Amino acid sequence: MAAFIGSQRDDHRIPATVACQALGVSRSWYYKWRGGTLPPGAERRRRLAAEVKRLFEAHEGKYGSPQA
């Protein structure tokens, strides 16, 4: 997401402020990412999201126990 914001900003298409607001992230988060100082939890959350996606796809989009 941050890379997308950066690419829009670099191409002078959408200002970072507008992109951050539209995507629901804070400008401070974007600028921390750009500066390479994201908190340690950010990498953990990224890995966790990837694992959840992998498991969801492995189970063909099904989750939880069967519904009665």
N, CA, C, O and CB atoms as a CASP TS submission, in Angstrom:
PFRMAT TS
TARGET T0000
AUTHOR 0000-0000-0000
METHOD Language model
MODEL 1
PARENT N/A
ATOM      1  N   MET     1       0.826  -1.178   0.000  1.00  0.00           N
ATOM      2  CA  MET     1       0.000   0.000   0.000  1.00  0.00           C
ATOM      3  C   MET     1       0.876   1.250   0.000  1.00  0.00           C
ATOM      4  O   MET     1       0.628   2.198  -0.746  1.00  0.00           O
ATOM      5  CB  MET     1      -0.943  -0.007   1.203  1.00  0.00           C
ATOM      6  N   ALA     2       1.883   1.237   0.831  1.00  0.00           N
ATOM      7  CA  ALA     2       2.756   2.400   0.902  1.00  0.00           C
ATOM      8  C   ALA     2       3.504   2.603  -0.417  1.00  0.00           C
ATOM      9  O   ALA     2       3.739   3.735  -0.837  1.00  0.00           O
ATOM     10  CB  ALA     2       3.749   2.249   2.058  1.00  0.00           C
ATOM     11  N   ALA     3       3.876   1.494  -1.065  1.00  0.00           N
ATOM     12  CA  ALA     3       4.565   1.606  -2.354  1.00  0.00           C
ATOM     13  C   ALA     3       3.646   2.255  -3.388  1.00  0.00           C
ATOM     14  O   ALA     3       4.093   3.052  -4.212  1.00  0.00           O
ATOM     15  CB  ALA     3       5.034   0.213  -2.849  1.00  0.00           C
ATOM     16  N   PHE     4       2.359   1.908  -3.339  1.00  0.00           N
ATOM     17  CA  PHE     4       1.395   2.513  -4.252  1.00  0.00           C
ATOM     18  C   PHE     4       1.302   4.016  -4.013  1.00  0.00           C
ATOM     19  O   PHE     4       1.317   4.804  -4.959  1.00  0.00           O
ATOM     20  CB  PHE     4       0.014   1.861  -4.088  1.00  0.00           C
ATOM     21  N   ILE     5       1.207   4.408  -2.748  1.00  0.00           N
ATOM     22  CA  ILE     5       1.137   5.833  -2.421  1.00  0.00           C
ATOM     23  C   ILE     5       2.376   6.538  -2.947  1.00  0.00           C
ATOM     24  O   ILE     5       2.287   7.616  -3.536  1.00  0.00           O
ATOM     25  CB  ILE     5       0.999   6.047  -0.894  1.00  0.00           C
ATOM     26  N   GLY     6       3.529   5.923  -2.731  1.00  0.00           N
ATOM     27  CA  GLY     6       4.778   6.515  -3.207  1.00  0.00           C
ATOM     28  C   GLY     6       4.827   6.636  -4.715  1.00  0.00           C
ATOM     29  O   GLY     6       5.310   7.635  -5.248  1.00  0.00           O
ATOM     30  N   SER     7       4.323   5.608  -5.416  1.00  0.00           N
ATOM     31  CA  SER     7       4.362   5.660  -6.881  1.00  0.00           C
ATOM     32  C   SER     7       3.447   6.762  -7.410  1.00  0.00           C
ATOM     33  O   SER     7       3.791   7.441  -8.377  1.00  0.00           O
ATOM     34  CB  SER     7       3.953   4.300  -7.481  1.00  0.00           C
ATOM     35  N   GLN     8       2.298   6.943  -6.791  1.00  0.00           N
ATOM     36  CA  GLN     8       1.388   8.006  -7.214  1.00  0.00           C
ATOM     37  C   GLN     8       2.006   9.372  -6.944  1.00  0.00           C
ATOM     38  O   GLN     8       1.884  10.299  -7.744  1.00  0.00           O
ATOM     39  CB  GLN     8       0.031   7.881  -6.492  1.00  0.00           C
ATOM     40  N   ARG     9       2.661   9.470  -5.818  1.00  0.00           N
ATOM     41  CA  ARG     9       3.293  10.735  -5.450  1.00  0.00           C
ATOM     42  C   ARG     9       4.440  11.055  -6.400  1.00  0.00           C
ATOM     43  O   ARG     9       4.593  12.194  -6.843  1.00  0.00           O
ATOM     44  CB  ARG     9       3.800  10.685  -3.998  1.00  0.00           C
ATOM     45  N   ASP    10       5.251  10.032  -6.711  1.00  0.00           N
ATOM     46  CA  ASP    10       6.407  10.249  -7.573  1.00  0.00           C
ATOM     47  C   ASP    10       6.013  10.608  -8.999  1.00  0.00           C
ATOM     48  O   ASP    10       6.718  11.355  -9.676  1.00  0.00           O
ATOM     49  CB  ASP    10       7.277   9.019  -7.583  1.00  0.00           C
ATOM     50  N   ASP    11       4.881  10.072  -9.452  1.00  0.00           N
ATOM     51  CA  ASP    11       4.405  10.372 -10.806  1.00  0.00           C
ATOM     52  C   ASP    11       3.586  11.656 -10.857  1.00  0.00           C
ATOM     53  O   ASP    11       3.061  12.016 -11.911  1.00  0.00           O
ATOM     54  CB  ASP    11       3.574   9.216 -11.333  1.00  0.00           C
ATOM     55  N   HIS    12       3.474  12.344  -9.731  1.00  0.00           N
ATOM     56  CA  HIS    12       2.714  13.597  -9.616  1.00  0.00           C
ATOM     57  C   HIS    12       1.250  13.405  -9.992  1.00  0.00           C
ATOM     58  O   HIS    12       0.619  14.311 -10.537  1.00  0.00           O
ATOM     59  CB  HIS    12       3.336  14.677 -10.501  1.00  0.00           C
ATOM     60  N   ARG    13       0.712  12.221  -9.699  1.00  0.00           N
ATOM     61  CA  ARG    13      -0.700  11.954  -9.997  1.00  0.00           C
ATOM     62  C   ARG    13      -1.582  12.333  -8.817  1.00  0.00           C
ATOM     63  O   ARG    13      -2.525  13.111  -8.961  1.00  0.00           O
ATOM     64  CB  ARG    13      -0.908  10.473 -10.354  1.00  0.00           C
ATOM     65  N   ILE    14      -1.273  11.781  -7.656  1.00  0.00           N
ATOM     66  CA  ILE    14      -2.099  12.000  -6.468  1.00  0.00           C
ATOM     67  C   ILE    14      -1.171  12.387  -5.317  1.00  0.00           C
ATOM     68  O   ILE    14      -0.207  11.671  -5.047  1.00  0.00           O
ATOM     69  CB  ILE    14      -2.950  10.719  -6.111  1.00  0.00           C
ATOM     70  N   PRO    15      -1.437  13.494  -4.639  1.00  0.00           N
ATOM     71  CA  PRO    15      -0.609  13.867  -3.488  1.00  0.00           C
ATOM     72  C   PRO    15      -0.693  12.800  -2.391  1.00  0.00           C
ATOM     73  O   PRO    15      -1.725  12.148  -2.231  1.00  0.00           O
ATOM     74  CB  PRO    15      -1.047  15.240  -2.930  1.00  0.00           C
ATOM     75  N   ALA    16       0.372  12.632  -1.656  1.00  0.00           N
ATOM     76  CA  ALA    16       0.436  11.628  -0.599  1.00  0.00           C
ATOM     77  C   ALA    16      -0.674  11.841   0.427  1.00  0.00           C
ATOM     78  O   ALA    16      -1.242  10.871   0.928  1.00  0.00           O
ATOM     79  CB  ALA    16       1.804  11.665   0.087  1.00  0.00           C
ATOM     80  N   THR    17      -0.985  13.079   0.742  1.00  0.00           N
ATOM     81  CA  THR    17      -2.031  13.365   1.722  1.00  0.00           C
ATOM     82  C   THR    17      -3.378  12.814   1.269  1.00  0.00           C
ATOM     83  O   THR    17      -4.095  12.195   2.055  1.00  0.00           O
ATOM     84  CB  THR    17      -2.137  14.872   1.963  1.00  0.00           C
ATOM     85  N   VAL    18      -3.717  13.035   0.013  1.00  0.00           N
ATOM     86  CA  VAL    18      -4.992  12.567  -0.526  1.00  0.00           C
ATOM     87  C   VAL    18      -5.015  11.039  -0.590  1.00  0.00           C
ATOM     88  O   VAL    18      -6.014  10.418  -0.227  1.00  0.00           O
ATOM     89  CB  VAL    18      -5.239  13.168  -1.927  1.00  0.00           C
ATOM     90  N   ALA    19      -3.922  10.435  -1.049  1.00  0.00           N
ATOM     91  CA  ALA    19      -3.855   8.975  -1.147  1.00  0.00           C
ATOM     92  C   ALA    19      -3.967   8.326   0.232  1.00  0.00           C
ATOM     93  O   ALA    19      -4.675   7.331   0.389  1.00  0.00           O
ATOM     94  CB  ALA    19      -2.546   8.544  -1.828  1.00  0.00           C
ATOM     95  N   CYS    20      -3.288   8.869   1.218  1.00  0.00           N
ATOM     96  CA  CYS    20      -3.350   8.319   2.578  1.00  0.00           C
ATOM     97  C   CYS    20      -4.770   8.402   3.123  1.00  0.00           C
ATOM     98  O   CYS    20      -5.258   7.453   3.736  1.00  0.00           O
ATOM     99  CB  CYS    20      -2.376   9.068   3.514  1.00  0.00           C
ATOM    100  N   GLN    21      -5.424   9.518   2.905  1.00  0.00           N
ATOM    101  CA  GLN    21      -6.784   9.691   3.400  1.00  0.00           C
ATOM    102  C   GLN    21      -7.731   8.712   2.709  1.00  0.00           C
ATOM    103  O   GLN    21      -8.586   8.118   3.366  1.00  0.00           O
ATOM    104  CB  GLN    21      -7.257  11.139   3.182  1.00  0.00           C
ATOM    105  N   ALA    22      -7.592   8.538   1.408  1.00  0.00           N
ATOM    106  CA  ALA    22      -8.467   7.633   0.655  1.00  0.00           C
ATOM    107  C   ALA    22      -8.263   6.182   1.070  1.00  0.00           C
ATOM    108  O   ALA    22      -9.212   5.399   1.072  1.00  0.00           O
ATOM    109  CB  ALA    22      -8.219   7.780  -0.844  1.00  0.00           C
ATOM    110  N   LEU    23      -7.030   5.818   1.423  1.00  0.00           N
ATOM    111  CA  LEU    23      -6.725   4.439   1.794  1.00  0.00           C
ATOM    112  C   LEU    23      -6.852   4.184   3.290  1.00  0.00           C
ATOM    113  O   LEU    23      -6.690   3.052   3.746  1.00  0.00           O
ATOM    114  CB  LEU    23      -5.335   4.086   1.343  1.00  0.00           C
ATOM    115  N   GLY    24      -7.139   5.222   4.044  1.00  0.00           N
ATOM    116  CA  GLY    24      -7.370   5.061   5.477  1.00  0.00           C
ATOM    117  C   GLY    24      -6.113   4.848   6.297  1.00  0.00           C
ATOM    118  O   GLY    24      -6.155   4.179   7.330  1.00  0.00           O
ATOM    119  N   VAL    25      -4.998   5.404   5.857  1.00  0.00           N
ATOM    120  CA  VAL    25      -3.767   5.317   6.641  1.00  0.00           C
ATOM    121  C   VAL    25      -3.311   6.727   6.980  1.00  0.00           C
ATOM    122  O   VAL    25      -3.654   7.686   6.288  1.00  0.00           O
ATOM    123  CB  VAL    25      -2.653   4.540   5.870  1.00  0.00           C
ATOM    124  N   SER    26      -2.546   6.841   8.035  1.00  0.00           N
ATOM    125  CA  SER    26      -2.082   8.168   8.440  1.00  0.00           C
ATOM    126  C   SER    26      -0.885   8.586   7.601  1.00  0.00           C
ATOM    127  O   SER    26      -0.112   7.756   7.124  1.00  0.00           O
ATOM    128  CB  SER    26      -1.718   8.186   9.936  1.00  0.00           C
ATOM    129  N   ARG    27      -0.756   9.884   7.438  1.00  0.00           N
ATOM    130  CA  ARG    27       0.408  10.395   6.709  1.00  0.00           C
ATOM    131  C   ARG    27       1.688  10.053   7.449  1.00  0.00           C
ATOM    132  O   ARG    27       2.710   9.774   6.823  1.00  0.00           O
ATOM    133  CB  ARG    27       0.303  11.915   6.507  1.00  0.00           C
ATOM    134  N   SER    28       1.643  10.072   8.778  1.00  0.00           N
ATOM    135  CA  SER    28       2.858   9.761   9.541  1.00  0.00           C
ATOM    136  C   SER    28       3.309   8.335   9.275  1.00  0.00           C
ATOM    137  O   SER    28       4.508   8.069   9.193  1.00  0.00           O
ATOM    138  CB  SER    28       2.621   9.967  11.046  1.00  0.00           C
ATOM    139  N   TRP    29       2.349   7.404   9.137  1.00  0.00           N
ATOM    140  CA  TRP    29       2.705   6.018   8.813  1.00  0.00           C
ATOM    141  C   TRP    29       3.407   5.957   7.465  1.00  0.00           C
ATOM    142  O   TRP    29       4.434   5.294   7.324  1.00  0.00           O
ATOM    143  CB  TRP    29       1.450   5.116   8.805  1.00  0.00           C
ATOM    144  N   TYR    30       2.856   6.647   6.476  1.00  0.00           N
ATOM    145  CA  TYR    30       3.468   6.640   5.141  1.00  0.00           C
ATOM    146  C   TYR    30       4.889   7.201   5.198  1.00  0.00           C
ATOM    147  O   TYR    30       5.809   6.610   4.632  1.00  0.00           O
ATOM    148  CB  TYR    30       2.611   7.460   4.146  1.00  0.00           C
ATOM    149  N   TYR    31       5.072   8.322   5.870  1.00  0.00           N
ATOM    150  CA  TYR    31       6.403   8.931   5.911  1.00  0.00           C
ATOM    151  C   TYR    31       7.391   8.089   6.730  1.00  0.00           C
ATOM    152  O   TYR    31       8.588   8.093   6.446  1.00  0.00           O
ATOM    153  CB  TYR    31       6.315  10.343   6.495  1.00  0.00           C
ATOM    154  N   LYS    32       6.898   7.374   7.737  1.00  0.00           N
ATOM    155  CA  LYS    32       7.773   6.441   8.461  1.00  0.00           C
ATOM    156  C   LYS    32       8.204   5.319   7.530  1.00  0.00           C
ATOM    157  O   LYS    32       9.370   4.923   7.519  1.00  0.00           O
ATOM    158  CB  LYS    32       7.057   5.862   9.713  1.00  0.00           C
ATOM    159  N   TRP    33       7.251   4.807   6.745  1.00  0.00           N
ATOM    160  CA  TRP    33       7.582   3.751   5.783  1.00  0.00           C
ATOM    161  C   TRP    33       8.610   4.257   4.782  1.00  0.00           C
ATOM    162  O   TRP    33       9.591   3.573   4.491  1.00  0.00           O
ATOM    163  CB  TRP    33       6.313   3.260   5.048  1.00  0.00           C
ATOM    164  N   ARG    34       8.387   5.434   4.266  1.00  0.00           N
ATOM    165  CA  ARG    34       9.284   6.003   3.264  1.00  0.00           C
ATOM    166  C   ARG    34      10.692   6.184   3.823  1.00  0.00           C
ATOM    167  O   ARG    34      11.684   6.015   3.114  1.00  0.00           O
ATOM    168  CB  ARG    34       8.741   7.343   2.766  1.00  0.00           C
ATOM    169  N   GLY    35      10.760   6.530   5.111  1.00  0.00           N
ATOM    170  CA  GLY    35      12.054   6.719   5.746  1.00  0.00           C
ATOM    171  C   GLY    35      12.682   5.415   6.219  1.00  0.00           C
ATOM    172  O   GLY    35      13.815   5.414   6.702  1.00  0.00           O
ATOM    173  N   GLY    36      11.961   4.307   6.088  1.00  0.00           N
ATOM    174  CA  GLY    36      12.496   3.004   6.470  1.00  0.00           C
ATOM    175  C   GLY    36      12.472   2.737   7.961  1.00  0.00           C
ATOM    176  O   GLY    36      13.279   1.954   8.463  1.00  0.00           O
ATOM    177  N   THR    37      11.553   3.380   8.680  1.00  0.00           N
ATOM    178  CA  THR    37      11.539   3.200  10.131  1.00  0.00           C
ATOM    179  C   THR    37      10.195   2.702  10.636  1.00  0.00           C
ATOM    180  O   THR    37       9.719   3.163  11.673  1.00  0.00           O
ATOM    181  CB  THR    37      11.890   4.499  10.820  1.00  0.00           C
ATOM    182  N   LEU    38       9.576   1.772   9.923  1.00  0.00           N
ATOM    183  CA  LEU    38       8.320   1.211  10.417  1.00  0.00           C
ATOM    184  C   LEU    38       8.575   0.449  11.708  1.00  0.00           C
ATOM    185  O   LEU    38       9.654  -0.117  11.882  1.00  0.00           O
ATOM    186  CB  LEU    38       7.672   0.287   9.358  1.00  0.00           C
ATOM    187  N   PRO    39       7.623   0.423  12.600  1.00  0.00           N
ATOM    188  CA  PRO    39       7.790  -0.298  13.862  1.00  0.00           C
ATOM    189  C   PRO    39       7.922  -1.804  13.621  1.00  0.00           C
ATOM    190  O   PRO    39       7.451  -2.305  12.601  1.00  0.00           O
ATOM    191  CB  PRO    39       6.605  -0.015  14.799  1.00  0.00           C
ATOM    192  N   PRO    40       8.555  -2.530  14.545  1.00  0.00           N
ATOM    193  CA  PRO    40       8.747  -3.974  14.373  1.00  0.00           C
ATOM    194  C   PRO    40       7.441  -4.734  14.163  1.00  0.00           C
ATOM    195  O   PRO    40       7.420  -5.741  13.455  1.00  0.00           O
ATOM    196  CB  PRO    40       9.462  -4.538  15.574  1.00  0.00           C
ATOM    197  N   GLY    41       6.364  -4.267  14.763  1.00  0.00           N
ATOM    198  CA  GLY    41       5.082  -4.946  14.613  1.00  0.00           C
ATOM    199  C   GLY    41       4.545  -4.908  13.189  1.00  0.00           C
ATOM    200  O   GLY    41       3.755  -5.772  12.808  1.00  0.00           O
ATOM    201  N   ALA    42       4.956  -3.928  12.399  1.00  0.00           N
ATOM    202  CA  ALA    42       4.458  -3.811  11.026  1.00  0.00           C
ATOM    203  C   ALA    42       4.877  -5.023  10.191  1.00  0.00           C
ATOM    204  O   ALA    42       4.070  -5.557   9.430  1.00  0.00           O
ATOM    205  CB  ALA    42       4.976  -2.511  10.376  1.00  0.00           C
ATOM    206  N   GLU    43       6.102  -5.451  10.324  1.00  0.00           N
ATOM    207  CA  GLU    43       6.574  -6.621   9.582  1.00  0.00           C
ATOM    208  C   GLU    43       5.843  -7.870  10.061  1.00  0.00           C
ATOM    209  O   GLU    43       5.481  -8.720   9.248  1.00  0.00           O
ATOM    210  CB  GLU    43       8.103  -6.794   9.743  1.00  0.00           C
ATOM    211  N   ARG    44       5.626  -7.990  11.340  1.00  0.00           N
ATOM    212  CA  ARG    44       4.900  -9.134  11.889  1.00  0.00           C
ATOM    213  C   ARG    44       3.478  -9.172  11.349  1.00  0.00           C
ATOM    214  O   ARG    44       2.984 -10.234  10.971  1.00  0.00           O
ATOM    215  CB  ARG    44       4.886  -9.081  13.426  1.00  0.00           C
ATOM    216  N   ARG    45       2.816  -8.016  11.312  1.00  0.00           N
ATOM    217  CA  ARG    45       1.453  -7.952  10.788  1.00  0.00           C
ATOM    218  C   ARG    45       1.419  -8.308   9.308  1.00  0.00           C
ATOM    219  O   ARG    45       0.480  -8.960   8.851  1.00  0.00           O
ATOM    220  CB  ARG    45       0.861  -6.557  11.006  1.00  0.00           C
ATOM    221  N   ARG    46       2.423  -7.892   8.559  1.00  0.00           N
ATOM    222  CA  ARG    46       2.487  -8.214   7.133  1.00  0.00           C
ATOM    223  C   ARG    46       2.623  -9.721   6.942  1.00  0.00           C
ATOM    224  O   ARG    46       1.945 -10.301   6.093  1.00  0.00           O
ATOM    225  CB  ARG    46       3.665  -7.477   6.457  1.00  0.00           C
ATOM    226  N   ARG    47       3.496 -10.361   7.726  1.00  0.00           N
ATOM    227  CA  ARG    47       3.675 -11.815   7.624  1.00  0.00           C
ATOM    228  C   ARG    47       2.409 -12.550   8.036  1.00  0.00           C
ATOM    229  O   ARG    47       2.032 -13.540   7.409  1.00  0.00           O
ATOM    230  CB  ARG    47       4.855 -12.276   8.493  1.00  0.00           C
ATOM    231  N   LEU    48       1.750 -12.072   9.087  1.00  0.00           N
ATOM    232  CA  LEU    48       0.519 -12.701   9.548  1.00  0.00           C
ATOM    233  C   LEU    48      -0.581 -12.600   8.485  1.00  0.00           C
ATOM    234  O   LEU    48      -1.292 -13.575   8.242  1.00  0.00           O
ATOM    235  CB  LEU    48       0.053 -12.054  10.860  1.00  0.00           C
ATOM    236  N   ALA    49      -0.724 -11.454   7.864  1.00  0.00           N
ATOM    237  CA  ALA    49      -1.729 -11.275   6.812  1.00  0.00           C
ATOM    238  C   ALA    49      -1.454 -12.213   5.642  1.00  0.00           C
ATOM    239  O   ALA    49      -2.389 -12.777   5.072  1.00  0.00           O
ATOM    240  CB  ALA    49      -1.750  -9.814   6.327  1.00  0.00           C
ATOM    241  N   ALA    50      -0.191 -12.387   5.278  1.00  0.00           N
ATOM    242  CA  ALA    50       0.165 -13.296   4.191  1.00  0.00           C
ATOM    243  C   ALA    50      -0.176 -14.738   4.551  1.00  0.00           C
ATOM    244  O   ALA    50      -0.642 -15.496   3.701  1.00  0.00           O
ATOM    245  CB  ALA    50       1.656 -13.174   3.858  1.00  0.00           C
ATOM    246  N   GLU    51       0.053 -15.117   5.797  1.00  0.00           N
ATOM    247  CA  GLU    51      -0.263 -16.474   6.240  1.00  0.00           C
ATOM    248  C   GLU    51      -1.766 -16.720   6.255  1.00  0.00           C
ATOM    249  O   GLU    51      -2.219 -17.793   5.855  1.00  0.00           O
ATOM    250  CB  GLU    51       0.319 -16.725   7.627  1.00  0.00           C
ATOM    251  N   VAL    52      -2.540 -15.747   6.709  1.00  0.00           N
ATOM    252  CA  VAL    52      -3.999 -15.872   6.711  1.00  0.00           C
ATOM    253  C   VAL    52      -4.504 -16.028   5.277  1.00  0.00           C
ATOM    254  O   VAL    52      -5.361 -16.869   5.008  1.00  0.00           O
ATOM    255  CB  VAL    52      -4.658 -14.638   7.390  1.00  0.00           C
ATOM    256  N   LYS    53      -3.979 -15.229   4.371  1.00  0.00           N
ATOM    257  CA  LYS    53      -4.379 -15.321   2.964  1.00  0.00           C
ATOM    258  C   LYS    53      -4.038 -16.693   2.394  1.00  0.00           C
ATOM    259  O   LYS    53      -4.846 -17.287   1.680  1.00  0.00           O
ATOM    260  CB  LYS    53      -3.695 -14.217   2.135  1.00  0.00           C
ATOM    261  N   ARG    54      -2.845 -17.201   2.705  1.00  0.00           N
ATOM    262  CA  ARG    54      -2.414 -18.500   2.210  1.00  0.00           C
ATOM    263  C   ARG    54      -3.353 -19.602   2.706  1.00  0.00           C
ATOM    264  O   ARG    54      -3.771 -20.463   1.932  1.00  0.00           O
ATOM    265  CB  ARG    54      -0.967 -18.788   2.648  1.00  0.00           C
ATOM    266  N   LEU    55      -3.679 -19.571   3.988  1.00  0.00           N
ATOM    267  CA  LEU    55      -4.562 -20.587   4.561  1.00  0.00           C
ATOM    268  C   LEU    55      -5.977 -20.493   3.990  1.00  0.00           C
ATOM    269  O   LEU    55      -6.606 -21.516   3.720  1.00  0.00           O
ATOM    270  CB  LEU    55      -4.606 -20.448   6.081  1.00  0.00           C
ATOM    271  N   PHE    56      -6.475 -19.283   3.808  1.00  0.00           N
ATOM    272  CA  PHE    56      -7.805 -19.090   3.252  1.00  0.00           C
ATOM    273  C   PHE    56      -7.876 -19.676   1.838  1.00  0.00           C
ATOM    274  O   PHE    56      -8.854 -20.333   1.481  1.00  0.00           O
ATOM    275  CB  PHE    56      -8.172 -17.591   3.237  1.00  0.00           C
ATOM    276  N   GLU    57      -6.836 -19.435   1.042  1.00  0.00           N
ATOM    277  CA  GLU    57      -6.793 -19.974  -0.317  1.00  0.00           C
ATOM    278  C   GLU    57      -6.616 -21.491  -0.305  1.00  0.00           C
ATOM    279  O   GLU    57      -7.196 -22.189  -1.138  1.00  0.00           O
ATOM    280  CB  GLU    57      -5.659 -19.318  -1.113  1.00  0.00           C
ATOM    281  N   ALA    58      -5.820 -22.005   0.633  1.00  0.00           N
ATOM    282  CA  ALA    58      -5.595 -23.449   0.724  1.00  0.00           C
ATOM    283  C   ALA    58      -6.887 -24.192   1.061  1.00  0.00           C
ATOM    284  O   ALA    58      -7.054 -25.352   0.683  1.00  0.00           O
ATOM    285  CB  ALA    58      -4.525 -23.754   1.779  1.00  0.00           C
ATOM    286  N   HIS    59      -7.790 -23.533   1.764  1.00  0.00           N
ATOM    287  CA  HIS    59      -9.057 -24.153   2.153  1.00  0.00           C
ATOM    288  C   HIS    59     -10.199 -23.696   1.249  1.00  0.00           C
ATOM    289  O   HIS    59     -11.368 -23.743   1.632  1.00  0.00           O
ATOM    290  CB  HIS    59      -9.381 -23.827   3.614  1.00  0.00           C
ATOM    291  N   GLU    60      -9.845 -23.258   0.060  1.00  0.00           N
ATOM    292  CA  GLU    60     -10.802 -22.878  -0.988  1.00  0.00           C
ATOM    293  C   GLU    60     -11.815 -21.833  -0.523  1.00  0.00           C
ATOM    294  O   GLU    60     -12.991 -21.901  -0.881  1.00  0.00           O
ATOM    295  CB  GLU    60     -11.540 -24.105  -1.477  1.00  0.00           C
ATOM    296  N   GLY    61     -11.364 -20.884   0.261  1.00  0.00           N
ATOM    297  CA  GLY    61     -12.221 -19.796   0.683  1.00  0.00           C
ATOM    298  C   GLY    61     -13.204 -20.139   1.787  1.00  0.00           C
ATOM    299  O   GLY    61     -14.089 -19.342   2.098  1.00  0.00           O
ATOM    300  N   LYS    62     -13.060 -21.299   2.374  1.00  0.00           N
ATOM    301  CA  LYS    62     -13.957 -21.698   3.461  1.00  0.00           C
ATOM    302  C   LYS    62     -13.292 -21.379   4.808  1.00  0.00           C
ATOM    303  O   LYS    62     -12.068 -21.404   4.930  1.00  0.00           O
ATOM    304  CB  LYS    62     -14.311 -23.224   3.363  1.00  0.00           C
ATOM    305  N   TYR    63     -14.107 -21.084   5.794  1.00  0.00           N
ATOM    306  CA  TYR    63     -13.569 -20.817   7.124  1.00  0.00           C
ATOM    307  C   TYR    63     -14.554 -21.315   8.165  1.00  0.00           C
ATOM    308  O   TYR    63     -15.749 -21.424   7.890  1.00  0.00           O
ATOM    309  CB  TYR    63     -13.278 -19.305   7.320  1.00  0.00           C
ATOM    310  N   GLY    64     -14.068 -21.615   9.342  1.00  0.00           N
ATOM    311  CA  GLY    64     -14.918 -22.026  10.449  1.00  0.00           C
ATOM    312  C   GLY    64     -15.522 -23.414  10.262  1.00  0.00           C
ATOM    313  O   GLY    64     -15.162 -24.138   9.334  1.00  0.00           O
ATOM    314  N   SER    65     -16.428 -23.769  11.139  1.00  0.00           N
ATOM    315  CA  SER    65     -17.095 -25.069  11.068  1.00  0.00           C
ATOM    316  C   SER    65     -18.311 -24.963  10.142  1.00  0.00           C
ATOM    317  O   SER    65     -18.822 -23.869   9.906  1.00  0.00           O
ATOM    318  CB  SER    65     -17.522 -25.554  12.491  1.00  0.00           C
ATOM    319  N   PRO    66     -18.774 -26.111   9.617  1.00  0.00           N
ATOM    320  CA  PRO    66     -19.932 -26.085   8.721  1.00  0.00           C
ATOM    321  C   PRO    66     -21.162 -25.481   9.411  1.00  0.00           C
ATOM    322  O   PRO    66     -21.380 -25.682  10.606  1.00  0.00           O
ATOM    323  CB  PRO    66     -20.251 -27.505   8.227  1.00  0.00           C
ATOM    324  N   GLN    67     -21.941 -24.754   8.651  1.00  0.00           N
ATOM    325  CA  GLN    67     -23.161 -24.138   9.164  1.00  0.00           C
ATOM    326  C   GLN    67     -24.293 -25.157   9.130  1.00  0.00           C
ATOM    327  O   GLN    67     -24.391 -25.941   8.186  1.00  0.00           O
ATOM    328  CB  GLN    67     -23.534 -22.875   8.343  1.00  0.00           C
ATOM    329  N   ALA    68     -25.146 -25.155  10.146  1.00  0.00           N
ATOM    330  CA  ALA    68     -26.258 -26.099  10.209  1.00  0.00           C
ATOM    331  C   ALA    68     -27.386 -25.704   9.291  1.00  0.00           C
ATOM    332  O   ALA    68     -28.401 -26.398   9.226  1.00  0.00           O
ATOM    333  CB  ALA    68     -26.771 -26.212  11.618  1.00  0.00           C
TER
END
